[in-house]
Amino acid sequence: MDKRSLYDGLNELETELSNSLAELIRMKESLLQLVEKNATLEMENQRLRQHLQELDQAKEASAKKTAGLSQSRMNLEKIYEDGFHVCNEFYGSRRENDEPCLLCSGVIYRESNK
């Protein structure tokens, strides 16, 4: 092998290695972006799971709360949740800023002695 062909071969090898290195760097950056995106999505997924669990717990608590109510009291509860009084004193009037009313709560949730 003469010196010229050896030099040309080394230059060609150097060019190929440079191209391979550039490709490796691009692949590494892409992998880094994917790993970051995956970590972000995993954290968001975890938060969504926790939120769903909280919603399920709230739904179960609401179901337990209304499980013992008769149909008529459930209707009164719906009217109350829509923002209207169901107590004898203010029946049918709108609750200001949906603030709670103890009289209404007493009508809806009191124990039935009959």
C-alpha positions in Angstrom: 0.0 0.0 0.0 1.5 3.3 -0.9 1.4 6.4 1.2 -1.2 8.2 -0.9 -3.8 5.4 -0.7 -3.1 5.0 3.0 -3.7 8.7 3.6 -6.8 8.7 1.4 -8.1 5.7 3.3 -7.5 7.4 6.7 -9.3 10.6 5.5 -12.2 8.5 4.3 -12.3 6.7 7.6 -12.1 10.0 9.5 -15.1 11.4 7.5 -17.1 8.3 8.1 -16.4 8.4 11.8 -17.3 12.1 11.9 -20.6 11.4 10.2 -21.2 8.4 12.5 -20.4 10.6 15.5 -22.8 13.3 14.3 -25.5 10.7 13.8 -24.9 9.3 17.3 -25.2 12.8 18.8 -28.5 13.4 17.0 -29.8 10.0 18.2 -28.7 10.8 21.8 -30.5 14.1 21.7 -33.6 12.5 20.4 -33.4 9.8 23.1 -33.0 12.5 25.7 -36.1 14.3 24.5 -38.1 11.1 24.5 -36.9 10.3 28.1 -37.9 13.8 29.3 -41.3 13.6 27.5 -41.8 10.1 29.0 -41.0 11.3 32.5 -43.4 14.3 32.1 -46.2 12.0 30.8 -45.6 9.6 33.7 -45.9 12.4 36.3 -49.0 13.7 34.6 -50.5 10.2 34.4 -49.8 9.7 38.1 -51.5 13.1 38.9 -54.5 12.1 36.8 -54.8 8.7 38.5 -54.7 10.5 41.9 -57.4 12.9 40.7 -59.5 10.0 39.4 -59.1 8.3 42.8 -60.2 11.4 44.6 -63.2 11.8 42.3 -64.1 8.1 42.9 -63.8 8.6 46.7 -66.0 11.7 46.6 -68.5 9.9 44.4 -68.6 7.0 46.9 -69.0 9.3 49.8 -71.8 11.1 48.1 -73.5 7.8 47.2 -73.2 6.7 50.9 -74.6 10.0 52.0 -77.6 9.7 49.8 -78.0 6.0 50.0 -80.3 6.2 53.0 -82.5 9.0 51.5 -86.0 8.3 50.2 -86.9 9.4 46.7 -88.6 12.5 47.9 -85.6 13.6 50.0 -83.3 12.9 47.1 -85.6 15.3 45.0 -85.3 17.9 47.8 -81.5 17.4 47.8 -81.4 18.0 44.0 -83.5 21.2 44.3 -81.1 22.3 47.1 -78.0 21.6 45.0 -79.6 23.6 42.2 -79.4 26.6 44.5 -82.9 26.8 46.0 -84.1 26.6 49.6 -86.2 23.6 50.6 -86.8 24.6 54.2 -90.2 25.8 55.5 -88.9 29.3 56.1 -87.4 30.1 52.7 -88.9 27.4 50.4 -88.3 28.1 46.7 -86.2 31.2 47.2 -82.7 31.2 45.7 -79.8 30.7 48.1 -77.4 33.6 47.9 -74.0 32.5 46.5 -75.1 28.9 47.1 -74.3 29.3 50.8 -75.4 26.4 53.0 -78.6 26.5 55.0 -78.9 24.5 58.2 -82.7 24.5 58.0 -82.6 22.9 54.5 -80.0 20.4 55.6 -82.2 19.5 58.5 -85.2 18.9 56.2 -83.1 16.8 53.8 -80.9 14.7 56.1 -82.8 14.4 59.4 -83.6 11.0 60.6 -87.0 9.7 59.8 -88.8 8.7 63.0 -91.8 7.2 61.2 
